[in-house]
Amino acid sequence: MKKSTVHLFVFDTMSDWEYGYLVAGINNPQFQKTPGKFKVKTVALSDEPITTMGGLRVTPDIALGKLKPSGSVMLVLPGGIAWDKQKN
């Protein structure tokens, strides 16, 4: 079975707590009707590592400019300070 990709947009000051249950649910076969159907990949404005509001350092899997809509079943946009400052 081919896995469908759910992309999580990551950025400096991203709110760590907003995507936790979603990512855990997608990656845990116990919560899936068809286990193994989905995978989560991170996407950011660039390939450079970002730092979340909680201080976690995340290296994106792909830059947003390289993401093709047909390669993603969902794009998750968590909150964070960057939205308020119009940096995203």
Secondary structure, DSSP 4 states (H G I P E B T S, - for coil): -PPEEEEEE--TTB-GGGSHHHHHHHH-GGG-SSTTSEEEEEEESSSS-EE-TT--EE--SEEGGG--GGG-SEEE---BHHHHTT--
